Amino acid sequence: MDEETLKLYFNIYTDCWKLFKKYSNPTADEQFWKKLTDESMEIRNKYPEDNELATQVMIATLEEINNVYKQKAGV
């Protein structure tokens, strides 16, 4: 794998980690979820549309934030 591809992988994982860290204490507030959605779309749009890794890592990140919320809310 070349250096440019490794950097792309690093950036995808790093961006999703930062998003998870920022939103890792989810609330029921509608504004929280709107900001999360908006920011996740901004991050996803940084990468080519056909980059399946960026899509899958973002989906997993959002699902985990939702799981944290459900666990916290006792759902």
N, CA, C and O atoms as a Tripos MOL2 file, in Angstrom:
@<TRIPOS>MOLECULE
protein
  300   299    75     0     0
PROTEIN
NO_CHARGES

@<TRIPOS>ATOM
      1 N           0.8530   -1.1730    0.0000 N.3       1 MET1
      2 CA          0.0000    0.0000    0.0000 C.3       1 MET1
      3 C           0.8980    1.2360    0.0000 C.2       1 MET1
      4 O           1.8870    1.3000    0.7310 O.2       1 MET1
      5 N           0.5480    2.1950   -0.8140 N.am      2 ASP2
      6 CA          1.3750    3.3980   -0.8930 C.3       2 ASP2
      7 C           1.0490    4.3770    0.2430 C.2       2 ASP2
      8 O           0.0400    4.2420    0.9360 O.2       2 ASP2
      9 N           1.9160    5.3440    0.4050 N.am      3 GLU3
     10 CA          1.8080    6.3120    1.5010 C.3       3 GLU3
     11 C           0.5210    7.1370    1.4170 C.2       3 GLU3
     12 O          -0.0900    7.4380    2.4420 O.2       3 GLU3
     13 N           0.1160    7.4960    0.2210 N.am      4 GLU4
     14 CA         -1.1000    8.3010    0.0400 C.3       4 GLU4
     15 C          -2.3410    7.5330    0.4910 C.2       4 GLU4
     16 O          -3.2340    8.0980    1.1220 O.2       4 GLU4
     17 N          -2.3890    6.2530    0.1660 N.am      5 THR5
     18 CA         -3.5200    5.4190    0.5670 C.3       5 THR5
     19 C          -3.5400    5.2410    2.0810 C.2       5 THR5
     20 O          -4.6030    5.3010    2.7000 O.2       5 THR5
     21 N          -2.3780    5.0230    2.6770 N.am      6 LEU6
     22 CA         -2.3070    4.9110    4.1380 C.3       6 LEU6
     23 C          -2.7940    6.1880    4.8050 C.2       6 LEU6
     24 O          -3.5000    6.1360    5.8110 O.2       6 LEU6
     25 N          -2.4240    7.3170    4.2550 N.am      7 LYS7
     26 CA         -2.8610    8.6000    4.8140 C.3       7 LYS7
     27 C          -4.3840    8.7390    4.7190 C.2       7 LYS7
     28 O          -5.0210    9.2540    5.6380 O.2       7 LYS7
     29 N          -4.9610    8.2800    3.6140 N.am      8 LEU8
     30 CA         -6.4140    8.3160    3.4570 C.3       8 LEU8
     31 C          -7.0880    7.4810    4.5470 C.2       8 LEU8
     32 O          -8.0420    7.9380    5.1770 O.2       8 LEU8
     33 N          -6.6000    6.2680    4.7700 N.am      9 TYR9
     34 CA         -7.1270    5.4170    5.8370 C.3       9 TYR9
     35 C          -7.0130    6.1270    7.1890 C.2       9 TYR9
     36 O          -7.9720    6.1670    7.9600 O.2       9 TYR9
     37 N          -5.8560    6.6720    7.4620 N.am     10 PHE10
     38 CA         -5.6330    7.3670    8.7240 C.3      10 PHE10
     39 C          -6.6370    8.5020    8.8960 C.2      10 PHE10
     40 O          -7.2230    8.6560    9.9670 O.2      10 PHE10
     41 N          -6.8320    9.2830    7.8640 N.am     11 ASN11
     42 CA         -7.7360   10.4270    7.9500 C.3      11 ASN11
     43 C          -9.1830   10.0060    8.1800 C.2      11 ASN11
     44 O          -9.8970   10.6400    8.9580 O.2      11 ASN11
     45 N          -9.6150    8.9550    7.5180 N.am     12 ILE12
     46 CA        -10.9870    8.4670    7.7130 C.3      12 ILE12
     47 C         -11.1880    8.0400    9.1640 C.2      12 ILE12
     48 O         -12.1380    8.4720    9.8170 O.2      12 ILE12
     49 N         -10.2950    7.1950    9.6630 N.am     13 TYR13
     50 CA        -10.4330    6.7260   11.0400 C.3      13 TYR13
     51 C         -10.3060    7.8650   12.0450 C.2      13 TYR13
     52 O         -11.0340    7.8970   13.0370 O.2      13 TYR13
     53 N          -9.4010    8.7870   11.8020 N.am     14 THR14
     54 CA         -9.2050    9.9050   12.7140 C.3      14 THR14
     55 C         -10.4290   10.8200   12.7380 C.2      14 THR14
     56 O         -10.8770   11.2320   13.8080 O.2      14 THR14
     57 N         -10.9640   11.1350   11.5710 N.am     15 ASP15
     58 CA        -12.1570   11.9870   11.5160 C.3      15 ASP15
     59 C         -13.3290   11.3430   12.2490 C.2      15 ASP15
     60 O         -14.0510   12.0190   12.9820 O.2      15 ASP15
     61 N         -13.5210   10.0500   12.0560 N.am     16 CYS16
     62 CA        -14.6230    9.3630   12.7260 C.3      16 CYS16
     63 C         -14.3780    9.2470   14.2300 C.2      16 CYS16
     64 O         -15.3190    9.3400   15.0180 O.2      16 CYS16
     65 N         -13.1440    9.0470   14.6270 N.am     17 TRP17
     66 CA        -12.8220    9.0010   16.0520 C.3      17 TRP17
     67 C         -13.1220   10.3500   16.7020 C.2      17 TRP17
     68 O         -13.7100   10.3990   17.7830 O.2      17 TRP17
     69 N         -12.7310   11.4280   16.0630 N.am     18 LYS18
     70 CA        -12.9900   12.7650   16.6160 C.3      18 LYS18
     71 C         -14.4910   13.0310   16.7210 C.2      18 LYS18
     72 O         -14.9520   13.6230   17.6970 O.2      18 LYS18
     73 N         -15.2410   12.5990   15.7290 N.am     19 LEU19
     74 CA        -16.6950   12.7470   15.7690 C.3      19 LEU19
     75 C         -17.2650   11.9470   16.9400 C.2      19 LEU19
     76 O         -18.0890   12.4490   17.7040 O.2      19 LEU19
     77 N         -16.8150   10.6950   17.0690 N.am     20 PHE20
     78 CA        -17.2980    9.8650   18.1750 C.3      20 PHE20
     79 C         -16.9680   10.5060   19.5190 C.2      20 PHE20
     80 O         -17.8210   10.5780   20.4040 O.2      20 PHE20
     81 N         -15.7570   10.9610   19.6670 N.am     21 LYS21
     82 CA        -15.3410   11.5680   20.9280 C.3      21 LYS21
     83 C         -16.1990   12.7910   21.2550 C.2      21 LYS21
     84 O         -16.6340   12.9600   22.3930 O.2      21 LYS21
     85 N         -16.4370   13.6320   20.2650 N.am     22 LYS22
     86 CA        -17.2130   14.8630   20.4620 C.3      22 LYS22
     87 C         -18.6590   14.5630   20.8540 C.2      22 LYS22
     88 O         -19.2470   15.2800   21.6630 O.2      22 LYS22
     89 N         -19.2270   13.5070   20.2830 N.am     23 TYR23
     90 CA        -20.6440   13.2030   20.5010 C.3      23 TYR23
     91 C         -20.8530   11.9320   21.3260 C.2      23 TYR23
     92 O         -21.8970   11.2880   21.2160 O.2      23 TYR23
     93 N         -19.8850   11.5750   22.1350 N.am     24 SER24
     94 CA        -19.9460   10.3120   22.8770 C.3      24 SER24
     95 C         -20.8370   10.3580   24.1170 C.2      24 SER24
     96 O         -21.0040    9.3470   24.8000 O.2      24 SER24
     97 N         -21.4040   11.5160   24.4070 N.am     25 ASN25
     98 CA        -22.3360   11.6320   25.5260 C.3      25 ASN25
     99 C         -23.6840   12.1120   24.9850 C.2      25 ASN25
    100 O         -24.1060   13.2330   25.2700 O.2      25 ASN25
    101 N         -24.3670   11.2510   24.1950 N.am     26 PRO26
    102 CA        -25.5820   11.6720   23.5120 C.3      26 PRO26
    103 C         -26.7310   11.9860   24.4640 C.2      26 PRO26
    104 O         -26.8560   11.4060   25.5430 O.2      26 PRO26
    105 N         -27.5550   12.9170   24.0280 N.am     27 THR27
    106 CA        -28.7380   13.3200   24.7850 C.3      27 THR27
    107 C         -29.9670   13.1840   23.8990 C.2      27 THR27
    108 O         -29.8490   12.9010   22.7070 O.2      27 THR27
    109 N         -31.1370   13.3820   24.4760 N.am     28 ALA28
    110 CA        -32.3850   13.3210   23.7200 C.3      28 ALA28
    111 C         -32.6480   14.6190   22.9590 C.2      28 ALA28
    112 O         -33.5980   14.6990   22.1810 O.2      28 ALA28
    113 N         -31.8300   15.6160   23.1750 N.am     29 ASP29
    114 CA        -32.0020   16.9230   22.5530 C.3      29 ASP29
    115 C         -31.9410   16.8250   21.0280 C.2      29 ASP29
    116 O         -30.9790   16.3010   20.4650 O.2      29 ASP29
    117 N         -32.9760   17.3350   20.3770 N.am     30 GLU30
    118 CA        -33.0380   17.2880   18.9240 C.3      30 GLU30
    119 C         -31.8570   18.0080   18.2830 C.2      30 GLU30
    120 O         -31.3680   17.5830   17.2360 O.2      30 GLU30
    121 N         -31.3970   19.0840   18.8930 N.am     31 GLN31
    122 CA        -30.2760   19.8660   18.3680 C.3      31 GLN31
    123 C         -28.9840   19.0350   18.3750 C.2      31 GLN31
    124 O         -28.1660   19.1520   17.4630 O.2      31 GLN31
    125 N         -28.8060   18.2080   19.3930 N.am     32 PHE32
    126 CA        -27.6490   17.3100   19.4540 C.3      32 PHE32
    127 C         -27.5850   16.4390   18.2020 C.2      32 PHE32
    128 O         -26.5440   16.3460   17.5520 O.2      32 PHE32
    129 N         -28.7150   15.8010   17.8720 N.am     33 TRP33
    130 CA        -28.7580   14.8700   16.7520 C.3      33 TRP33
    131 C         -28.6280   15.6010   15.4170 C.2      33 TRP33
    132 O         -28.0430   15.0720   14.4720 O.2      33 TRP33
    133 N         -29.1640   16.8020   15.3400 N.am     34 LYS34
    134 CA        -29.0220   17.5980   14.1120 C.3      34 LYS34
    135 C         -27.5580   17.9490   13.8790 C.2      34 LYS34
    136 O         -27.0490   17.8080   12.7670 O.2      34 LYS34
    137 N         -26.8840   18.4080   14.9320 N.am     35 LYS35
    138 CA        -25.4650   18.7620   14.8080 C.3      35 LYS35
    139 C         -24.6360   17.5290   14.4390 C.2      35 LYS35
    140 O         -23.7520   17.6010   13.5860 O.2      35 LYS35
    141 N         -24.9250   16.4090   15.0820 N.am     36 LEU36
    142 CA        -24.2160   15.1680   14.7730 C.3      36 LEU36
    143 C         -24.4070   14.7870   13.3110 C.2      36 LEU36
    144 O         -23.4400   14.4610   12.6220 O.2      36 LEU36
    145 N         -25.6400   14.8270   12.8390 N.am     37 THR37
    146 CA        -25.9390   14.4900   11.4500 C.3      37 THR37
    147 C         -25.2310   15.4290   10.4840 C.2      37 THR37
    148 O         -24.6090   14.9880    9.5170 O.2      37 THR37
    149 N         -25.3300   16.7150   10.7500 N.am     38 ASP38
    150 CA        -24.6860   17.7040    9.8720 C.3      38 ASP38
    151 C         -23.1750   17.5030    9.8180 C.2      38 ASP38
    152 O         -22.5770   17.5080    8.7420 O.2      38 ASP38
    153 N         -22.5700   17.3270   10.9760 N.am     39 GLU39
    154 CA        -21.1210   17.1650   11.0220 C.3      39 GLU39
    155 C         -20.6830   15.8490   10.3810 C.2      39 GLU39
    156 O         -19.6430   15.7970    9.7240 O.2      39 GLU39
    157 N         -21.4600   14.7970   10.5660 N.am     40 SER40
    158 CA        -21.1030   13.5160    9.9570 C.3      40 SER40
    159 C         -21.1800   13.6120    8.4320 C.2      40 SER40
    160 O         -20.3630   13.0070    7.7370 O.2      40 SER40
    161 N         -22.1340   14.3500    7.9110 N.am     41 MET41
    162 CA        -22.2340   14.5360    6.4570 C.3      41 MET41
    163 C         -21.0640   15.3640    5.9340 C.2      41 MET41
    164 O         -20.5390   15.0810    4.8570 O.2      41 MET41
    165 N         -20.6580   16.3680    6.6770 N.am     42 GLU42
    166 CA        -19.4920   17.1700    6.2720 C.3      42 GLU42
    167 C         -18.2440   16.2880    6.1750 C.2      42 GLU42
    168 O         -17.4820   16.3700    5.2120 O.2      42 GLU42
    169 N         -18.0550   15.4560    7.1770 N.am     43 ILE43
    170 CA        -16.8950   14.5680    7.1850 C.3      43 ILE43
    171 C         -16.9900   13.5810    6.0200 C.2      43 ILE43
    172 O         -16.0200   13.3960    5.2840 O.2      43 ILE43
    173 N         -18.1410   12.9560    5.8520 N.am     44 ARG44
    174 CA        -18.2880   11.9580    4.7850 C.3      44 ARG44
    175 C         -18.0510   12.5830    3.4130 C.2      44 ARG44
    176 O         -17.4790   11.9420    2.5310 O.2      44 ARG44
    177 N         -18.4800   13.8100    3.2320 N.am     45 ASN45
    178 CA        -18.3260   14.4890    1.9460 C.3      45 ASN45
    179 C         -16.8840   14.8900    1.6450 C.2      45 ASN45
    180 O         -16.5830   15.3070    0.5260 O.2      45 ASN45
    181 N         -16.0000   14.7730    2.6140 N.am     46 LYS46
    182 CA        -14.5810   15.0470    2.3890 C.3      46 LYS46
    183 C         -13.9330   13.9830    1.5070 C.2      46 LYS46
    184 O         -12.8910   14.2180    0.8960 O.2      46 LYS46
    185 N         -14.5550   12.8210    1.4510 N.am     47 TYR47
    186 CA        -13.9750   11.6790    0.7640 C.3      47 TYR47
    187 C         -14.7740   11.3530   -0.4990 C.2      47 TYR47
    188 O         -15.9610   11.6700   -0.5770 O.2      47 TYR47
    189 N         -14.1390   10.7270   -1.4780 N.am     48 PRO48
    190 CA        -14.8490   10.3830   -2.7150 C.3      48 PRO48
    191 C         -16.1000    9.5480   -2.4310 C.2      48 PRO48
    192 O         -16.1170    8.7220   -1.5190 O.2      48 PRO48
    193 N         -17.1320    9.7760   -3.2190 N.am     49 GLU49
    194 CA        -18.4000    9.0610   -3.0340 C.3      49 GLU49
    195 C         -18.2450    7.5490   -3.0730 C.2      49 GLU49
    196 O         -18.9670    6.8250   -2.3870 O.2      49 GLU49
    197 N         -17.3100    7.0780   -3.8720 N.am     50 ASP50
    198 CA        -17.1450    5.6300   -4.0230 C.3      50 ASP50
    199 C         -16.2160    5.0200   -2.9720 C.2      50 ASP50
    200 O         -15.8520    3.8490   -3.0710 O.2      50 ASP50
    201 N         -15.8360    5.8060   -1.9720 N.am     51 ASN51
    202 CA        -14.9630    5.2710   -0.9240 C.3      51 ASN51
    203 C         -15.8260    4.5240    0.0890 C.2      51 ASN51
    204 O         -16.4030    5.1210    0.9980 O.2      51 ASN51
    205 N         -15.9020    3.2170   -0.0850 N.am     52 GLU52
    206 CA        -16.7460    2.3740    0.7650 C.3      52 GLU52
    207 C         -16.2720    2.3760    2.2210 C.2      52 GLU52
    208 O         -17.0910    2.3100    3.1380 O.2      52 GLU52
    209 N         -14.9720    2.4500    2.4340 N.am     53 LEU53
    210 CA        -14.4590    2.4660    3.8040 C.3      53 LEU53
    211 C         -14.9910    3.6770    4.5620 C.2      53 LEU53
    212 O         -15.4450    3.5380    5.6970 O.2      53 LEU53
    213 N         -14.9450    4.8520    3.9590 N.am     54 ALA54
    214 CA        -15.4330    6.0620    4.6220 C.3      54 ALA54
    215 C         -16.9080    5.9160    4.9880 C.2      54 ALA54
    216 O         -17.3320    6.3220    6.0700 O.2      54 ALA54
    217 N         -17.6730    5.3390    4.0850 N.am     55 THR55
    218 CA        -19.1030    5.1330    4.3560 C.3      55 THR55
    219 C         -19.3030    4.1650    5.5090 C.2      55 THR55
    220 O         -20.0740    4.4420    6.4280 O.2      55 THR55
    221 N         -18.6160    3.0320    5.4650 N.am     56 GLN56
    222 CA        -18.8030    2.0060    6.4920 C.3      56 GLN56
    223 C         -18.3240    2.4480    7.8680 C.2      56 GLN56
    224 O         -18.9730    2.1590    8.8740 O.2      56 GLN56
    225 N         -17.2010    3.1410    7.9190 N.am     57 VAL57
    226 CA        -16.6870    3.6050    9.2110 C.3      57 VAL57
    227 C         -17.6210    4.6760    9.7890 C.2      57 VAL57
    228 O         -17.8530    4.7120   10.9970 O.2      57 VAL57
    229 N         -18.1500    5.5380    8.9310 N.am     58 MET58
    230 CA        -19.0850    6.5530    9.4120 C.3      58 MET58
    231 C         -20.3700    5.9180    9.9300 C.2      58 MET58
    232 O         -20.8810    6.3090   10.9790 O.2      58 MET58
    233 N         -20.8890    4.9420    9.1980 N.am     59 ILE59
    234 CA        -22.0940    4.2450    9.6500 C.3      59 ILE59
    235 C         -21.8450    3.5830   11.0020 C.2      59 ILE59
    236 O         -22.6690    3.6920   11.9100 O.2      59 ILE59
    237 N         -20.7260    2.9060   11.1340 N.am     60 ALA60
    238 CA        -20.4000    2.2420   12.4030 C.3      60 ALA60
    239 C         -20.2730    3.2540   13.5360 C.2      60 ALA60
    240 O         -20.6990    2.9870   14.6600 O.2      60 ALA60
    241 N         -19.6980    4.3950   13.2480 N.am     61 THR61
    242 CA        -19.5380    5.4390   14.2700 C.3      61 THR61
    243 C         -20.8930    5.9500   14.7250 C.2      61 THR61
    244 O         -21.1420    6.0780   15.9240 O.2      61 THR61
    245 N         -21.7720    6.2430   13.7740 N.am     62 LEU62
    246 CA        -23.1090    6.7380   14.1120 C.3      62 LEU62
    247 C         -23.9240    5.6790   14.8490 C.2      62 LEU62
    248 O         -24.6520    5.9990   15.7900 O.2      62 LEU62
    249 N         -23.8070    4.4350   14.4330 N.am     63 GLU63
    250 CA        -24.5170    3.3530   15.1170 C.3      63 GLU63
    251 C         -24.0380    3.2160   16.5560 C.2      63 GLU63
    252 O         -24.8410    2.9770   17.4590 O.2      63 GLU63
    253 N         -22.7420    3.3650   16.7740 N.am     64 GLU64
    254 CA        -22.2190    3.2300   18.1310 C.3      64 GLU64
    255 C         -22.6720    4.3920   19.0170 C.2      64 GLU64
    256 O         -22.9750    4.1880   20.1930 O.2      64 GLU64
    257 N         -22.7210    5.5960   18.4730 N.am     65 ILE65
    258 CA        -23.2390    6.7390   19.2480 C.3      65 ILE65
    259 C         -24.7010    6.4750   19.6080 C.2      65 ILE65
    260 O         -25.1310    6.7640   20.7250 O.2      65 ILE65
    261 N         -25.4550    5.9300   18.6690 N.am     66 ASN66
    262 CA        -26.8520    5.5960   18.9430 C.3      66 ASN66
    263 C         -26.9480    4.4980   20.0100 C.2      66 ASN66
    264 O         -27.8120    4.5570   20.8850 O.2      66 ASN66
    265 N         -26.0680    3.5030   19.9370 N.am     67 ASN67
    266 CA        -26.0510    2.4450   20.9620 C.3      67 ASN67
    267 C         -25.7360    3.0100   22.3430 C.2      67 ASN67
    268 O         -26.3370    2.6020   23.3370 O.2      67 ASN67
    269 N         -24.8000    3.9420   22.4030 N.am     68 VAL68
    270 CA        -24.4600    4.5860   23.6800 C.3      68 VAL68
    271 C         -25.6830    5.3120   24.2170 C.2      68 VAL68
    272 O         -25.9820    5.2400   25.4090 O.2      68 VAL68
    273 N         -26.3870    6.0100   23.3380 N.am     69 TYR69
    274 CA        -27.5890    6.7340   23.7640 C.3      69 TYR69
    275 C         -28.6320    5.7690   24.3080 C.2      69 TYR69
    276 O         -29.1920    5.9990   25.3800 O.2      69 TYR69
    277 N         -28.8990    4.6740   23.5670 N.am     70 LYS70
    278 CA        -29.8930    3.7030   24.0100 C.3      70 LYS70
    279 C         -29.5120    3.0940   25.3530 C.2      70 LYS70
    280 O         -30.3630    2.9170   26.2250 O.2      70 LYS70
    281 N         -28.2460    2.7780   25.5140 N.am     71 GLN71
    282 CA        -27.8000    2.1910   26.7690 C.3      71 GLN71
    283 C         -27.9550    3.1910   27.9130 C.2      71 GLN71
    284 O         -28.3980    2.8370   29.0050 O.2      71 GLN71
    285 N         -27.5950    4.4100   27.6550 N.am     72 LYS72
    286 CA        -27.7130    5.4770   28.6570 C.3      72 LYS72
    287 C         -29.1740    5.7460   29.0180 C.2      72 LYS72
    288 O         -29.4930    5.9990   30.1790 O.2      72 LYS72
    289 N         -30.0700    5.6890   28.0090 N.am     73 ALA73
    290 CA        -31.4850    5.9690   28.2230 C.3      73 ALA73
    291 C         -32.2550    4.7450   28.7230 C.2      73 ALA73
    292 O         -33.4270    4.8400   29.0890 O.2      73 ALA73
    293 N         -31.5810    3.6050   28.7330 N.am     74 GLY74
    294 CA        -32.2320    2.3810   29.1920 C.3      74 GLY74
    295 C         -33.2330    1.8330   28.1940 C.2      74 GLY74
    296 O         -34.2160    1.1930   28.5670 O.2      74 GLY74
    297 N         -32.9740    2.0910   26.9250 N.am     75 VAL75
    298 CA        -33.8860    1.6460   25.8620 C.3      75 VAL75
    299 C         -33.4940    0.2490   25.4050 C.2      75 VAL75
    300 O         -34.1340   -0.3120   24.5160 O.2      75 VAL75
@<TRIPOS>BOND
     1     1     2 1
     2     2     3 1
     3     3     4 2
     4     3     5 am
     5     5     6 1
     6     6     7 1
     7     7     8 2
     8     7     9 am
     9     9    10 1
    10    10    11 1
    11    11    12 2
    12    11    13 am
    13    13    14 1
    14    14    15 1
    15    15    16 2
    16    15    17 am
    17    17    18 1
    18    18    19 1
    19    19    20 2
    20    19    21 am
    21    21    22 1
    22    22    23 1
    23    23    24 2
    24    23    25 am
    25    25    26 1
    26    26    27 1
    27    27    28 2
    28    27    29 am
    29    29    30 1
    30    30    31 1
    31    31    32 2
    32    31    33 am
    33    33    34 1
    34    34    35 1
    35    35    36 2
    36    35    37 am
    37    37    38 1
    38    38    39 1
    39    39    40 2
    40    39    41 am
    41    41    42 1
    42    42    43 1
    43    43    44 2
    44    43    45 am
    45    45    46 1
    46    46    47 1
    47    47    48 2
    48    47    49 am
    49    49    50 1
    50    50    51 1
    51    51    52 2
    52    51    53 am
    53    53    54 1
    54    54    55 1
    55    55    56 2
    56    55    57 am
    57    57    58 1
    58    58    59 1
    59    59    60 2
    60    59    61 am
    61    61    62 1
    62    62    63 1
    63    63    64 2
    64    63    65 am
    65    65    66 1
    66    66    67 1
    67    67    68 2
    68    67    69 am
    69    69    70 1
    70    70    71 1
    71    71    72 2
    72    71    73 am
    73    73    74 1
    74    74    75 1
    75    75    76 2
    76    75    77 am
    77    77    78 1
    78    78    79 1
    79    79    80 2
    80    79    81 am
    81    81    82 1
    82    82    83 1
    83    83    84 2
    84    83    85 am
    85    85    86 1
    86    86    87 1
    87    87    88 2
    88    87    89 am
    89    89    90 1
    90    90    91 1
    91    91    92 2
    92    91    93 am
    93    93    94 1
    94    94    95 1
    95    95    96 2
    96    95    97 am
    97    97    98 1
    98    98    99 1
    99    99   100 2
   100    99   101 am
   101   101   102 1
   102   102   103 1
   103   103   104 2
   104   103   105 am
   105   105   106 1
   106   106   107 1
   107   107   108 2
   108   107   109 am
   109   109   110 1
   110   110   111 1
   111   111   112 2
   112   111   113 am
   113   113   114 1
   114   114   115 1
   115   115   116 2
   116   115   117 am
   117   117   118 1
   118   118   119 1
   119   119   120 2
   120   119   121 am
   121   121   122 1
   122   122   123 1
   123   123   124 2
   124   123   125 am
   125   125   126 1
   126   126   127 1
   127   127   128 2
   128   127   129 am
   129   129   130 1
   130   130   131 1
   131   131   132 2
   132   131   133 am
   133   133   134 1
   134   134   135 1
   135   135   136 2
   136   135   137 am
   137   137   138 1
   138   138   139 1
   139   139   140 2
   140   139   141 am
   141   141   142 1
   142   142   143 1
   143   143   144 2
   144   143   145 am
   145   145   146 1
   146   146   147 1
   147   147   148 2
   148   147   149 am
   149   149   150 1
   150   150   151 1
   151   151   152 2
   152   151   153 am
   153   153   154 1
   154   154   155 1
   155   155   156 2
   156   155   157 am
   157   157   158 1
   158   158   159 1
   159   159   160 2
   160   159   161 am
   161   161   162 1
   162   162   163 1
   163   163   164 2
   164   163   165 am
   165   165   166 1
   166   166   167 1
   167   167   168 2
   168   167   169 am
   169   169   170 1
   170   170   171 1
   171   171   172 2
   172   171   173 am
   173   173   174 1
   174   174   175 1
   175   175   176 2
   176   175   177 am
   177   177   178 1
   178   178   179 1
   179   179   180 2
   180   179   181 am
   181   181   182 1
   182   182   183 1
   183   183   184 2
   184   183   185 am
   185   185   186 1
   186   186   187 1
   187   187   188 2
   188   187   189 am
   189   189   190 1
   190   190   191 1
   191   191   192 2
   192   191   193 am
   193   193   194 1
   194   194   195 1
   195   195   196 2
   196   195   197 am
   197   197   198 1
   198   198   199 1
   199   199   200 2
   200   199   201 am
   201   201   202 1
   202   202   203 1
   203   203   204 2
   204   203   205 am
   205   205   206 1
   206   206   207 1
   207   207   208 2
   208   207   209 am
   209   209   210 1
   210   210   211 1
   211   211   212 2
   212   211   213 am
   213   213   214 1
   214   214   215 1
   215   215   216 2
   216   215   217 am
   217   217   218 1
   218   218   219 1
   219   219   220 2
   220   219   221 am
   221   221   222 1
   222   222   223 1
   223   223   224 2
   224   223   225 am
   225   225   226 1
   226   226   227 1
   227   227   228 2
   228   227   229 am
   229   229   230 1
   230   230   231 1
   231   231   232 2
   232   231   233 am
   233   233   234 1
   234   234   235 1
   235   235   236 2
   236   235   237 am
   237   237   238 1
   238   238   239 1
   239   239   240 2
   240   239   241 am
   241   241   242 1
   242   242   243 1
   243   243   244 2
   244   243   245 am
   245   245   246 1
   246   246   247 1
   247   247   248 2
   248   247   249 am
   249   249   250 1
   250   250   251 1
   251   251   252 2
   252   251   253 am
   253   253   254 1
   254   254   255 1
   255   255   256 2
   256   255   257 am
   257   257   258 1
   258   258   259 1
   259   259   260 2
   260   259   261 am
   261   261   262 1
   262   262   263 1
   263   263   264 2
   264   263   265 am
   265   265   266 1
   266   266   267 1
   267   267   268 2
   268   267   269 am
   269   269   270 1
   270   270   271 1
   271   271   272 2
   272   271   273 am
   273   273   274 1
   274   274   275 1
   275   275   276 2
   276   275   277 am
   277   277   278 1
   278   278   279 1
   279   279   280 2
   280   279   281 am
   281   281   282 1
   282   282   283 1
   283   283   284 2
   284   283   285 am
   285   285   286 1
   286   286   287 1
   287   287   288 2
   288   287   289 am
   289   289   290 1
   290   290   291 1
   291   291   292 2
   292   291   293 am
   293   293   294 1
   294   294   295 1
   295   295   296 2
   296   295   297 am
   297   297   298 1
   298   298   299 1
   299   299   300 2
@<TRIPOS>SUBSTRUCTURE
     1 MET1         2 RESIDUE 1 A MET
     2 ASP2         6 RESIDUE 1 A ASP
     3 GLU3        10 RESIDUE 1 A GLU
     4 GLU4        14 RESIDUE 1 A GLU
     5 THR5        18 RESIDUE 1 A THR
     6 LEU6        22 RESIDUE 1 A LEU
     7 LYS7        26 RESIDUE 1 A LYS
     8 LEU8        30 RESIDUE 1 A LEU
     9 TYR9        34 RESIDUE 1 A TYR
    10 PHE10       38 RESIDUE 1 A PHE
    11 ASN11       42 RESIDUE 1 A ASN
    12 ILE12       46 RESIDUE 1 A ILE
    13 TYR13       50 RESIDUE 1 A TYR
    14 THR14       54 RESIDUE 1 A THR
    15 ASP15       58 RESIDUE 1 A ASP
    16 CYS16       62 RESIDUE 1 A CYS
    17 TRP17       66 RESIDUE 1 A TRP
    18 LYS18       70 RESIDUE 1 A LYS
    19 LEU19       74 RESIDUE 1 A LEU
    20 PHE20       78 RESIDUE 1 A PHE
    21 LYS21       82 RESIDUE 1 A LYS
    22 LYS22       86 RESIDUE 1 A LYS
    23 TYR23       90 RESIDUE 1 A TYR
    24 SER24       94 RESIDUE 1 A SER
    25 ASN25       98 RESIDUE 1 A ASN
    26 PRO26      102 RESIDUE 1 A PRO
    27 THR27      106 RESIDUE 1 A THR
    28 ALA28      110 RESIDUE 1 A ALA
    29 ASP29      114 RESIDUE 1 A ASP
    30 GLU30      118 RESIDUE 1 A GLU
    31 GLN31      122 RESIDUE 1 A GLN
    32 PHE32      126 RESIDUE 1 A PHE
    33 TRP33      130 RESIDUE 1 A TRP
    34 LYS34      134 RESIDUE 1 A LYS
    35 LYS35      138 RESIDUE 1 A LYS
    36 LEU36      142 RESIDUE 1 A LEU
    37 THR37      146 RESIDUE 1 A THR
    38 ASP38      150 RESIDUE 1 A ASP
    39 GLU39      154 RESIDUE 1 A GLU
    40 SER40      158 RESIDUE 1 A SER
    41 MET41      162 RESIDUE 1 A MET
    42 GLU42      166 RESIDUE 1 A GLU
    43 ILE43      170 RESIDUE 1 A ILE
    44 ARG44      174 RESIDUE 1 A ARG
    45 ASN45      178 RESIDUE 1 A ASN
    46 LYS46      182 RESIDUE 1 A LYS
    47 TYR47      186 RESIDUE 1 A TYR
    48 PRO48      190 RESIDUE 1 A PRO
    49 GLU49      194 RESIDUE 1 A GLU
    50 ASP50      198 RESIDUE 1 A ASP
    51 ASN51      202 RESIDUE 1 A ASN
    52 GLU52      206 RESIDUE 1 A GLU
    53 LEU53      210 RESIDUE 1 A LEU
    54 ALA54      214 RESIDUE 1 A ALA
    55 THR55      218 RESIDUE 1 A THR
    56 GLN56      222 RESIDUE 1 A GLN
    57 VAL57      226 RESIDUE 1 A VAL
    58 MET58      230 RESIDUE 1 A MET
    59 ILE59      234 RESIDUE 1 A ILE
    60 ALA60      238 RESIDUE 1 A ALA
    61 THR61      242 RESIDUE 1 A THR
    62 LEU62      246 RESIDUE 1 A LEU
    63 GLU63      250 RESIDUE 1 A GLU
    64 GLU64      254 RESIDUE 1 A GLU
    65 ILE65      258 RESIDUE 1 A ILE
    66 ASN66      262 RESIDUE 1 A ASN
    67 ASN67      266 RESIDUE 1 A ASN
    68 VAL68      270 RESIDUE 1 A VAL
    69 TYR69      274 RESIDUE 1 A TYR
    70 LYS70      278 RESIDUE 1 A LYS
    71 GLN71      282 RESIDUE 1 A GLN
    72 LYS72      286 RESIDUE 1 A LYS
    73 ALA73      290 RESIDUE 1 A ALA
    74 GLY74      294 RESIDUE 1 A GLY
    75 VAL75      298 RESIDUE 1 A VAL
